[in-house]
């Protein structure tokens, strides 16, 4: 299996697309929250690579086209945001307050809980940018002296958790306002949360994409300042 997989330069791309399609099919067929496509497809890919003894580096290289295209698709998020510009203007102050508060509280709670538990400083630093989207989190982690690979892992875990359970937690706390829900998902769960928000509604998705961008910038600015407290 490994030889055949590595011999075809498009095997990794086909595996990614096929697993995600299957994840979508499974989710729509069952309607189960825990069967979000991004989670089920990731699990299937991990099992496949492990059982086939296929190096992750080879799989990553075979997804070069997808890795190049995905960041460019972020430009598309500007369209729904533009269509809901009137909502952004109406709730400008609460939106900014929510994003700033969410970002600061998230980073502050990491340091506080980590210090109380006696967590190693390098781990705490690596966790600071976990709620930013991956490219920002990776760069910030390198700049502030974190462990980039650990930071990426935390970003993925945070995103998947928010994408899978975020809306359900918001329902549990009876948060119904689409703007508030979108800001919460984008601020805490970046791209994965935003993708889930768009499945809820366009307003939630557009607010989530805005929150993701601003929270990412705030994380890059505030992370070095929080490091000083350590």
C-alpha beads as a LAMMPS data file, in Angstrom:
LAMMPS data file: protein, C-alpha beads

230 atoms
229 bonds

1 atom types
1 bond types

-500.0 500.0 xlo xhi
-500.0 500.0 ylo yhi
-500.0 500.0 zlo zhi

Masses

1 110.0

Atoms # bond

1 1 1 0.000 0.000 0.000
2 1 1 2.782 2.384 0.951
3 1 1 4.642 1.913 -2.348
4 1 1 1.511 2.482 -4.425
5 1 1 0.550 5.555 -2.390
6 1 1 3.978 7.152 -2.639
7 1 1 4.297 6.368 -6.352
8 1 1 1.238 8.467 -7.227
9 1 1 1.863 12.206 -6.591
10 1 1 -1.891 12.854 -6.280
11 1 1 -2.652 10.100 -3.778
12 1 1 -2.606 12.441 -0.795
13 1 1 -4.884 14.965 -2.488
14 1 1 -7.377 12.278 -3.508
15 1 1 -7.292 10.848 0.015
16 1 1 -8.025 14.248 1.557
17 1 1 -10.897 15.068 -0.795
18 1 1 -12.339 11.559 -0.612
19 1 1 -12.293 11.428 3.178
20 1 1 -13.858 14.870 3.475
21 1 1 -16.594 13.926 0.989
22 1 1 -17.268 10.759 2.988
23 1 1 -17.324 12.805 6.188
24 1 1 -19.918 15.136 4.703
25 1 1 -22.008 12.203 3.494
26 1 1 -21.858 10.591 6.941
27 1 1 -22.789 13.834 8.700
28 1 1 -25.759 14.606 6.456
29 1 1 -26.923 11.002 6.633
30 1 1 -26.873 10.779 10.427
31 1 1 -27.138 14.412 11.546
32 1 1 -24.926 13.602 14.540
33 1 1 -23.012 16.606 15.866
34 1 1 -19.878 14.615 16.671
35 1 1 -19.632 13.431 13.071
36 1 1 -18.526 16.804 11.711
37 1 1 -16.726 16.221 8.375
38 1 1 -13.464 17.826 9.458
39 1 1 -13.256 15.533 12.491
40 1 1 -14.256 12.273 10.817
41 1 1 -12.064 12.902 7.770
42 1 1 -9.058 13.715 9.986
43 1 1 -9.543 10.492 11.974
44 1 1 -9.834 8.393 8.808
45 1 1 -6.697 9.965 7.321
46 1 1 -4.716 9.409 10.532
47 1 1 -5.765 5.747 10.660
48 1 1 -4.963 5.260 6.964
49 1 1 -1.504 6.814 7.218
50 1 1 -0.707 4.894 10.392
51 1 1 -1.855 1.507 9.134
52 1 1 -0.219 2.054 5.754
53 1 1 3.036 3.192 7.362
54 1 1 2.951 6.302 5.160
55 1 1 5.098 9.257 6.315
56 1 1 3.132 12.406 7.085
57 1 1 5.716 14.462 5.178
58 1 1 4.916 12.532 1.981
59 1 1 1.175 13.026 2.506
60 1 1 1.706 16.739 3.150
61 1 1 3.783 17.175 -0.009
62 1 1 1.114 15.466 -2.088
63 1 1 -1.392 18.055 -0.862
64 1 1 0.765 20.964 -2.069
65 1 1 -1.932 22.211 -4.460
66 1 1 -4.568 22.217 -1.737
67 1 1 -2.197 23.828 0.759
68 1 1 -1.497 26.611 -1.746
69 1 1 -5.142 27.235 -2.671
70 1 1 -6.701 27.189 0.800
71 1 1 -5.129 30.445 2.108
72 1 1 -6.259 32.222 -1.055
73 1 1 -9.872 31.199 -0.452
74 1 1 -9.928 33.476 2.607
75 1 1 -10.513 36.356 0.182
76 1 1 -13.958 34.889 -0.534
77 1 1 -14.953 35.602 3.068
78 1 1 -15.049 39.314 2.218
79 1 1 -18.180 38.846 0.082
80 1 1 -20.641 37.712 2.810
81 1 1 -19.108 40.288 5.147
82 1 1 -19.781 43.009 2.574
83 1 1 -23.354 41.797 2.132
84 1 1 -23.862 42.139 5.897
85 1 1 -22.020 45.434 6.240
86 1 1 -25.128 47.072 7.685
87 1 1 -25.032 44.639 10.594
88 1 1 -21.356 45.356 11.167
89 1 1 -22.077 49.096 11.322
90 1 1 -25.034 48.603 13.646
91 1 1 -23.139 46.477 16.156
92 1 1 -19.618 47.850 15.633
93 1 1 -18.940 48.637 19.299
94 1 1 -20.278 45.349 20.778
95 1 1 -18.463 43.392 18.083
96 1 1 -15.088 44.992 18.812
97 1 1 -15.645 44.716 22.564
98 1 1 -16.515 41.042 22.233
99 1 1 -13.495 40.179 20.085
100 1 1 -11.044 42.085 22.289
101 1 1 -12.497 40.662 25.506
102 1 1 -12.546 37.128 24.136
103 1 1 -8.948 37.310 22.945
104 1 1 -7.592 38.842 26.151
105 1 1 -9.548 36.504 28.456
106 1 1 -8.481 33.435 26.459
107 1 1 -4.792 34.314 26.627
108 1 1 -5.001 35.445 30.243
109 1 1 -6.765 32.292 31.379
110 1 1 -4.081 30.148 29.735
111 1 1 -1.384 31.890 31.743
112 1 1 -3.372 31.914 34.994
113 1 1 -4.445 28.274 34.909
114 1 1 -1.057 27.185 33.603
115 1 1 0.817 28.974 36.373
116 1 1 -1.495 27.535 39.033
117 1 1 -0.889 24.035 37.664
118 1 1 2.850 24.535 37.436
119 1 1 2.976 24.121 33.666
120 1 1 6.356 24.542 31.997
121 1 1 6.887 28.065 30.663
122 1 1 7.715 26.872 27.138
123 1 1 4.372 25.039 27.010
124 1 1 2.503 28.118 28.224
125 1 1 4.173 30.305 25.625
126 1 1 3.340 27.765 22.916
127 1 1 -0.333 27.774 23.952
128 1 1 -0.762 31.562 23.923
129 1 1 -1.557 31.871 20.188
130 1 1 -3.749 28.740 20.041
131 1 1 -6.919 30.657 19.156
132 1 1 -5.383 32.380 16.135
133 1 1 -5.529 30.829 12.692
134 1 1 -2.616 28.495 11.921
135 1 1 -0.335 30.760 9.820
136 1 1 -0.497 33.544 12.425
137 1 1 -0.158 31.176 15.385
138 1 1 2.877 29.487 13.856
139 1 1 4.724 32.755 13.240
140 1 1 3.826 34.153 16.659
141 1 1 5.002 30.976 18.389
142 1 1 8.376 31.198 16.653
143 1 1 8.792 34.874 17.527
144 1 1 7.949 34.570 21.227
145 1 1 10.058 31.441 21.738
146 1 1 7.359 28.778 21.767
147 1 1 7.338 25.280 20.305
148 1 1 5.770 25.712 16.820
149 1 1 4.774 22.059 16.387
150 1 1 2.989 22.074 19.761
151 1 1 1.287 25.368 18.886
152 1 1 -0.016 23.932 15.607
153 1 1 -1.378 20.890 17.462
154 1 1 -3.210 23.140 19.945
155 1 1 -4.615 25.266 17.108
156 1 1 -6.013 22.162 15.413
157 1 1 -7.497 20.801 18.650
158 1 1 -9.065 24.175 19.490
159 1 1 -10.491 24.551 16.001
160 1 1 -11.948 21.059 15.854
161 1 1 -13.433 21.357 19.357
162 1 1 -15.058 24.690 18.509
163 1 1 -16.224 23.511 15.112
164 1 1 -17.787 20.355 16.509
165 1 1 -19.210 21.514 19.852
166 1 1 -19.176 25.335 19.633
167 1 1 -22.769 25.864 18.421
168 1 1 -24.046 23.241 20.861
169 1 1 -22.370 25.014 23.783
170 1 1 -23.853 28.315 22.635
171 1 1 -27.284 26.668 22.504
172 1 1 -26.729 25.265 25.982
173 1 1 -26.130 28.771 27.333
174 1 1 -29.081 30.068 25.290
175 1 1 -27.021 32.436 23.166
176 1 1 -29.275 32.907 20.128
177 1 1 -28.114 36.175 18.559
178 1 1 -26.408 35.430 15.258
179 1 1 -23.824 38.195 15.653
180 1 1 -22.823 37.030 19.139
181 1 1 -22.605 33.405 18.012
182 1 1 -20.463 34.291 15.014
183 1 1 -18.087 36.438 17.060
184 1 1 -17.695 33.679 19.642
185 1 1 -16.912 30.997 17.059
186 1 1 -14.491 33.139 15.058
187 1 1 -12.643 34.489 18.083
188 1 1 -12.126 31.122 19.720
189 1 1 -12.059 28.553 16.922
190 1 1 -10.673 30.525 13.937
191 1 1 -11.077 28.907 10.473
192 1 1 -12.757 25.671 11.566
193 1 1 -15.229 27.561 13.731
194 1 1 -15.904 29.937 10.854
195 1 1 -16.630 27.052 8.501
196 1 1 -19.145 25.698 11.025
197 1 1 -20.622 29.184 11.498
198 1 1 -21.351 29.450 7.768
199 1 1 -23.314 26.209 8.037
200 1 1 -25.465 27.858 10.697
201 1 1 -26.156 31.048 8.700
202 1 1 -24.461 33.608 6.479
203 1 1 -24.618 36.267 9.192
204 1 1 -22.907 33.985 11.703
205 1 1 -20.283 33.066 9.130
206 1 1 -19.510 36.632 8.095
207 1 1 -19.212 37.788 11.721
208 1 1 -17.053 34.775 12.496
209 1 1 -14.681 35.561 9.610
210 1 1 -14.358 39.129 10.860
211 1 1 -13.668 37.923 14.402
212 1 1 -11.105 35.425 13.136
213 1 1 -9.137 38.149 11.332
214 1 1 -9.206 40.684 14.172
215 1 1 -8.509 38.081 16.865
216 1 1 -5.525 36.889 14.849
217 1 1 -4.083 40.399 14.693
218 1 1 -4.698 40.965 18.410
219 1 1 -3.022 37.667 19.242
220 1 1 0.063 38.668 17.264
221 1 1 0.207 42.019 19.071
222 1 1 -0.607 40.837 22.596
223 1 1 1.378 37.579 22.762
224 1 1 4.792 39.272 23.325
225 1 1 3.203 41.445 26.024
226 1 1 1.755 38.442 27.843
227 1 1 5.136 36.720 27.694
228 1 1 6.535 39.578 29.785
229 1 1 4.301 38.474 32.668
230 1 1 6.102 35.140 32.716

Bonds

1 1 1 2
2 1 2 3
3 1 3 4
4 1 4 5
5 1 5 6
6 1 6 7
7 1 7 8
8 1 8 9
9 1 9 10
10 1 10 11
11 1 11 12
12 1 12 13
13 1 13 14
14 1 14 15
15 1 15 16
16 1 16 17
17 1 17 18
18 1 18 19
19 1 19 20
20 1 20 21
21 1 21 22
22 1 22 23
23 1 23 24
24 1 24 25
25 1 25 26
26 1 26 27
27 1 27 28
28 1 28 29
29 1 29 30
30 1 30 31
31 1 31 32
32 1 32 33
33 1 33 34
34 1 34 35
35 1 35 36
36 1 36 37
37 1 37 38
38 1 38 39
39 1 39 40
40 1 40 41
41 1 41 42
42 1 42 43
43 1 43 44
44 1 44 45
45 1 45 46
46 1 46 47
47 1 47 48
48 1 48 49
49 1 49 50
50 1 50 51
51 1 51 52
52 1 52 53
53 1 53 54
54 1 54 55
55 1 55 56
56 1 56 57
57 1 57 58
58 1 58 59
59 1 59 60
60 1 60 61
61 1 61 62
62 1 62 63
63 1 63 64
64 1 64 65
65 1 65 66
66 1 66 67
67 1 67 68
68 1 68 69
69 1 69 70
70 1 70 71
71 1 71 72
72 1 72 73
73 1 73 74
74 1 74 75
75 1 75 76
76 1 76 77
77 1 77 78
78 1 78 79
79 1 79 80
80 1 80 81
81 1 81 82
82 1 82 83
83 1 83 84
84 1 84 85
85 1 85 86
86 1 86 87
87 1 87 88
88 1 88 89
89 1 89 90
90 1 90 91
91 1 91 92
92 1 92 93
93 1 93 94
94 1 94 95
95 1 95 96
96 1 96 97
97 1 97 98
98 1 98 99
99 1 99 100
100 1 100 101
101 1 101 102
102 1 102 103
103 1 103 104
104 1 104 105
105 1 105 106
106 1 106 107
107 1 107 108
108 1 108 109
109 1 109 110
110 1 110 111
111 1 111 112
112 1 112 113
113 1 113 114
114 1 114 115
115 1 115 116
116 1 116 117
117 1 117 118
118 1 118 119
119 1 119 120
120 1 120 121
121 1 121 122
122 1 122 123
123 1 123 124
124 1 124 125
125 1 125 126
126 1 126 127
127 1 127 128
128 1 128 129
129 1 129 130
130 1 130 131
131 1 131 132
132 1 132 133
133 1 133 134
134 1 134 135
135 1 135 136
136 1 136 137
137 1 137 138
138 1 138 139
139 1 139 140
140 1 140 141
141 1 141 142
142 1 142 143
143 1 143 144
144 1 144 145
145 1 145 146
146 1 146 147
147 1 147 148
148 1 148 149
149 1 149 150
150 1 150 151
151 1 151 152
152 1 152 153
153 1 153 154
154 1 154 155
155 1 155 156
156 1 156 157
157 1 157 158
158 1 158 159
159 1 159 160
160 1 160 161
161 1 161 162
162 1 162 163
163 1 163 164
164 1 164 165
165 1 165 166
166 1 166 167
167 1 167 168
168 1 168 169
169 1 169 170
170 1 170 171
171 1 171 172
172 1 172 173
173 1 173 174
174 1 174 175
175 1 175 176
176 1 176 177
177 1 177 178
178 1 178 179
179 1 179 180
180 1 180 181
181 1 181 182
182 1 182 183
183 1 183 184
184 1 184 185
185 1 185 186
186 1 186 187
187 1 187 188
188 1 188 189
189 1 189 190
190 1 190 191
191 1 191 192
192 1 192 193
193 1 193 194
194 1 194 195
195 1 195 196
196 1 196 197
197 1 197 198
198 1 198 199
199 1 199 200
200 1 200 201
201 1 201 202
202 1 202 203
203 1 203 204
204 1 204 205
205 1 205 206
206 1 206 207
207 1 207 208
208 1 208 209
209 1 209 210
210 1 210 211
211 1 211 212
212 1 212 213
213 1 213 214
214 1 214 215
215 1 215 216
216 1 216 217
217 1 217 218
218 1 218 219
219 1 219 220
220 1 220 221
221 1 221 222
222 1 222 223
223 1 223 224
224 1 224 225
225 1 225 226
226 1 226 227
227 1 227 228
228 1 228 229
229 1 229 230
